[in-house]
């Protein structure tokens, strides 16, 4: 009897989880390999944190902000609560601050793997998500910000993704203004109005900084224009440094990647739970979804800047690559011929017996070629 009953429920998966079939899974693997190779070429060493950690470790410190997104379960051996990672950045911070605390800085690390997120009711389309990213740990400088963003752009270019745009934000800029003059009770409605880009509500709720916030709303767009508008504002001493850092990071990015499209949204706060400085979201004209995001944060007590790309989103934005040709070969094909086919880019599908119609079997197995007369012949 089959392990699975022949009913529709046998194929039912939990909401937000999906099988990747042969073509999809191979495309994802190739895409991740391409991105990770780009990171490796620029000195980022790969690490692999575990999918599961004790809750107190995974959600401690800056990881506390990820608690609402996290699946939990009990370890049957220790009876301690464990958590499935919803994001890998905090794990990289743990590795850097504990396992690699004596490694020379700047520390350049890369990673890839799956994460599991709870999702929100009605928005559970992606609860298992792939991530591939880099973290530059140690320096706190505009040049470090620029290196991470420029390398992310190179990785996307190698996938053939066009119309890439990096949208920069500096949440501390507007938040510094708000915290200085707006009461704690009134901050949430104002932040909500800024998030919705509701200029009339901002004018009503912004009090003495309503005019400055209105300029920030209008500044959203191309980086050069945004910086010109933001430079016209009179910032308090404890806030002006955030604007200066934003401008310095843009200049450093321009130096490394002059043709990279940069935009700035000075009032973007969404999802920046543990970030402490410059933040970035990656978009493309070939996709409606985010391709990645990252920014500056604390890895333990060290400054760090990272970028996390979403391979599944990248592949939906990238040109569809040609599938590998498949050649049906005899069961006893010699090693030299087999190796030659592999070097030529073929996937080989071997016969399992000698007495069969090779061409018919090749078509049955959806091969594009069959080995005949010492060469791969198209079907």
Secondary structure, 3 states (H helix, E strand, C coil): CCCCCCCHHHHCCCCCCCCCCHHHHHHHHHHHHHHHHHHHHCCCEECCCCCEEEHHHHCCHHHHHHHHHCCEEECCCCCCEEEECCCCHHHHHHHHHHHCCCCCCCEEEEEEEEEECCCECCECCCCEEEEEEEEEECCCCHHHHHHHHHHHHHHHHHCCCCCEEEEEECHHHHHHHHHHHCCHHHHHHHHHHHHCCCHHHHHHHCHHHHHHHHHHHHHCEEHHHHHHHHHCCCCCHHHHHHHHHHHHHHHHHHHHCCCCEEEECCCCCCCCCCEEEEEEEEEECCCCCCCEEEEEEEECCEEEEEEEECHHHHHHHCCCCCCCCEEEECCCCCHHHHHHHHHCCCEEEECCCCCCCHHHHHHHCCCCEEEECCEEEEC
